[in-house]
Amino acid sequence: MPLLYILVLAVVQGITEFLPISSSGHLVLTWEAFGALDPAALVYSDAERLDLDIAVHVGTLLAVLCYLARDLAGLLAGLGRLAGGRDDPRGRLALYLVAGTLPVVVVGFLAKDWIGLNLRGIAVVAWANIAFALLLWLSDRLGLLIQRLEHMSLGQAMVIGAAQVLALIPGTSRAGITMTAARFLGFERAEAARFSLLLAIPAIAGAGLLVGRDLYESGNLSLGLDALIAVGLSFATALVAIVVMMRWLQRASFLPFVIYRLLLGAGLLALLYV
C-alpha cells in the first residue's frame, strides 16, 4: 500500500480512537475513500484490511499506555495490596476493568471475521453514528456529575463493559458508548473518559493479539511492514488527541462530538440515498 495511504489511515485512527466519534466507522469511510480514489492501489483482501485496521489500534494502545502510565502503576500496586489481604480502591478498580472487559473479548473473538465482512458498510456507519450520538447527548443531559472512579462498583463496571460490546458495530464508537454508559451512571465527564481509556487497554490488546496471530500465520512480510509503520504513526497522533480531549472534558460537555456525529451520519445518508 502507498505510504500516503498508511499515513492517512494511521492519523484517522489516532485522532478518532479515544474521542467519542467512532474510530472503526472512520476507518471504514477511509477505506471507501481509498477505493473511490484509486481502486488499483488496493490489493488487500477484506481480512487483510481488517488486520491493518487493528494494527493502527495497537499504535493507539501504546499511546494510552504512555498517557496512563502513572494510573497503571497505581492499579498494579493496588492489586498487590489486595493480594496481601488489604483493601485498596485502585486494586478493586483493576479487577473491575477485567470484569468489564470480558463481554467484548468473548463476543469479539467469536464474531471478529463476521463483523469485518458484514458490518463495514457506509449505511451501518451512518445510522450508528446518528443513533449513538443521540444516546451520548441524552446521557450527558440526564447524567449527574456526582461520581468518581473510586465510587465505582462491580455492577457499574459490568454495565459499562456490556455496553462496550456495541462498539463492535462500526460507527458506534467504543469510547462513545462506554462514556455514554458511565454518564448515565452519574460519573463526571473526565472520570467517564478516564475509565474509557483504561477499558480500552485490554480491549485493544486483545485485538492486537489476534492480528499478530493472523500476520504470523499469513507469512505476509509486506503487510507486516505496513502494519509496523501504521503503529508508529497512530501512536503519535493518538497521544496528542488524548491530551486535548481530557483537557476539554474538564471544562466542557460532549456536545461538539454529538453535533459532529449527527452531521457525519446525515451527510453519509444523503450521499447514499439522495
C-alpha positions in Angstrom: 0.0 0.0 0.0 1.3 3.5 -0.8 2.9 5.2 2.3 0.5 8.1 1.9 -2.5 5.8 2.5 -0.9 4.3 5.5 -0.3 7.8 6.9 -3.9 8.8 6.4 -5.2 5.6 7.9 -2.9 5.9 11.0 -3.8 9.6 11.5 -7.5 9.0 11.2 -7.3 6.2 13.8 -5.1 8.2 16.1 -7.5 11.1 16.2 -10.7 9.1 16.5 -9.9 6.1 18.7 -10.3 7.9 22.1 -12.7 10.6 21.0 -16.4 9.6 21.2 -16.8 9.7 17.4 -16.1 6.1 16.3 -12.7 5.1 15.0 -14.0 2.0 13.3 -16.6 4.0 11.4 -14.0 6.5 10.2 -11.7 3.6 9.2 -14.5 2.1 7.1 -15.0 5.5 5.4 -11.3 5.9 4.9 -11.1 2.6 3.1 -14.1 3.5 1.0 -12.4 6.8 0.0 -9.2 4.9 -0.9 -11.2 2.6 -3.2 -13.0 5.5 -4.8 -9.8 7.5 -5.5 -7.6 4.7 -6.6 -9.1 1.2 -6.8 -6.0 -0.2 -8.4 -3.9 0.7 -5.4 -5.9 -1.5 -3.0 -4.6 -5.1 -3.3 -5.6 -6.3 0.2 -8.5 -8.6 0.9 -11.2 -7.6 3.4 -9.5 -9.8 6.1 -6.1 -8.1 5.4 -7.6 -4.7 5.6 -9.1 -5.6 9.0 -5.7 -6.7 10.2 -4.2 -3.3 9.2 -7.0 -1.6 10.9 -6.2 -3.5 14.1 -2.5 -2.6 13.6 -3.3 1.1 13.9 -5.3 0.2 17.0 -2.2 -1.2 18.5 -0.4 2.2 18.0 -3.2 3.8 19.9 -2.8 1.2 22.7 0.8 2.3 23.1 -0.3 5.9 23.3 -2.8 5.2 26.1 -0.3 3.1 28.0 2.1 6.1 27.8 -0.6 8.6 28.9 -1.9 6.4 31.8 1.5 5.1 33.0 1.0 6.5 36.5 -2.6 5.3 36.8 -1.5 1.8 35.7 1.3 1.8 38.2 -1.3 2.6 40.9 -3.6 -0.2 39.7 -0.8 -2.7 39.9 0.2 -1.5 43.4 -3.4 -1.8 44.4 -3.6 -5.3 43.2 -0.5 -6.1 45.3 -2.3 -4.8 48.4 -5.4 -6.8 47.6 -3.2 -9.9 47.3 -1.7 -9.1 50.7 -5.2 -9.0 52.2 -5.6 -5.3 52.4 -8.5 -3.5 50.8 -7.5 -0.9 48.2 -9.8 1.1 45.8 -7.3 1.1 43.0 -6.9 -2.7 43.3 -10.7 -3.1 43.1 -10.8 -0.8 40.1 -8.2 -3.1 38.4 -10.4 -6.1 39.0 -13.4 -4.2 37.7 -11.5 -3.5 34.5 -11.0 -7.2 34.0 -14.7 -7.9 34.6 -15.8 -5.1 32.3 -13.6 -6.4 29.5 -14.8 -10.0 29.4 -18.0 -9.4 27.4 -16.2 -7.7 24.4 -13.4 -10.2 24.5 -15.8 -13.1 24.2 -18.0 -11.6 21.5 -15.1 -10.0 19.6 -13.2 -13.3 19.5 -16.2 -15.2 18.2 -17.5 -12.6 15.8 -14.3 -10.8 14.5 -14.4 -12.2 11.0 -18.2 -12.0 10.6 -18.2 -8.4 11.7 -15.4 -7.4 9.4 -17.1 -8.9 6.4 -20.7 -7.9 7.1 -20.9 -4.7 9.1 -18.4 -2.4 7.4 -20.8 -0.6 5.0 -21.4 3.1 4.9 -25.1 2.8 5.8 -24.2 1.0 9.0 -21.7 3.7 9.9 -24.2 6.4 9.2 -27.1 5.0 11.2 -24.9 4.0 14.1 -23.3 7.5 14.3 -26.8 9.1 14.5 -28.3 6.7 17.0 -25.4 6.6 19.4 -24.7 10.4 19.1 -28.2 11.0 20.3 -27.7 8.5 23.1 -24.5 10.3 24.1 -26.3 13.6 24.2 -29.1 12.2 26.3 -26.7 10.7 28.8 -24.8 14.0 29.1 -28.1 15.8 29.7 -29.6 13.4 32.2 -26.5 12.0 33.9 -25.4 13.5 37.2 -21.9 14.7 38.0 -21.5 13.2 41.4 -19.4 10.0 41.0 -15.7 9.5 40.6 -13.8 6.2 39.8 -13.2 5.5 43.4 -17.0 5.2 43.8 -17.4 2.6 41.1 -19.0 -0.8 41.9 -18.6 -4.1 40.2 -22.1 -3.8 38.8 -21.4 -0.5 37.3 -18.2 -1.8 35.7 -20.1 -4.7 34.2 -22.8 -2.4 32.8 -20.1 -0.3 31.1 -18.4 -3.4 29.9 -21.6 -4.8 28.4 -22.2 -1.5 26.6 -18.7 -1.8 25.1 -19.9 -4.8 23.1 -22.0 -2.5 20.9 -18.8 -0.8 19.8 -18.1 -3.9 17.6 -20.6 -2.2 15.2 -18.7 0.3 13.1 -20.0 3.8 13.8 -20.9 3.1 17.4 -17.6 4.3 19.0 -16.1 2.3 21.7 -15.1 5.5 23.6 -18.5 7.0 23.0 -20.6 4.1 24.2 -18.5 3.5 27.3 -18.6 7.2 28.2 -22.4 7.2 27.5 -22.9 4.3 29.9 -20.7 5.9 32.5 -22.5 9.3 32.2 -25.9 7.5 32.6 -24.5 6.1 35.8 -23.6 9.5 37.1 -19.9 9.7 36.6 -18.2 13.0 35.9 -17.2 13.6 32.2 -13.5 13.4 32.8 -13.9 10.4 35.0 -16.0 8.7 32.4 -13.3 9.4 29.8 -10.6 8.1 32.1 -12.4 4.8 32.7 -13.0 4.5 29.0 -9.3 4.9 28.4 -8.4 2.3 30.9 -11.0 -0.1 29.5 -9.5 0.4 26.0 -6.2 -1.2 27.1 -7.3 -4.8 27.4 -9.8 -4.5 24.5 -7.2 -3.2 22.1 -4.5 -5.5 23.4 -6.8 -8.5 22.7 -7.4 -7.3 19.2 -3.6 -6.8 18.8 -3.0 -10.4 19.8 -5.5 -11.6 17.1 -3.8 -9.6 14.4 -0.4 -10.7 15.5 -1.5 -14.3 15.1 -3.0 -13.6 11.7 0.1 -11.9 10.5 2.3 -14.7 11.7 0.1 -17.3 10.0 -0.1 -15.4 6.8 3.6 -15.0 6.4 2.9 -11.7 4.6 6.0 -9.7 5.3 4.8 -6.7 3.2 1.7 -6.5 5.3 3.8 -6.8 8.4 6.0 -3.8 7.4 2.9 -1.7 6.6 1.5 -2.6 10.0 4.6 -1.5 11.8 4.6 1.9 10.1 0.9 2.3 10.9 1.6 1.5 14.6 4.2 4.3 14.9 2.1 6.9 13.2 -1.1 6.2 15.0 0.8 6.2 18.4 2.0 9.8 17.9 -1.4 11.1 16.7 -3.4 9.3 19.5 -1.2 10.7 22.3 -2.0 14.3 21.2 -5.7 13.5 20.8 -5.9 12.1 24.3 -4.3 15.1 25.9 -6.6 17.5 24.0 -9.8 15.5 24.9 -9.0 15.2 28.6 -8.4 18.9 28.9 -11.6 19.7 27.0 -13.8 17.5 29.2 -12.5 19.1 32.4 -14.4 22.2 31.4 -16.9 21.4 28.7 -19.5 18.9 27.5 -19.8 16.3 24.8 -22.0 18.5 22.6 -19.4 19.2 19.9 -18.8 15.5 19.4 -22.6 14.9 19.2 -23.1 17.6 16.6 -20.2 16.3 14.5 -21.5 12.7 14.5 -25.1 13.8 13.6 -23.7 15.9 10.7 -21.5 13.0 9.6 -24.3 10.5 9.7 -26.7 12.8 7.9 -24.1 13.5 5.3 -23.5 9.9 4.7 -27.2 9.1 4.4 -27.5 11.9 1.9 -24.6 10.5 -0.1 -26.3 7.1 -0.2 -29.9 7.9 -0.8 -30.2 11.4 -2.3 
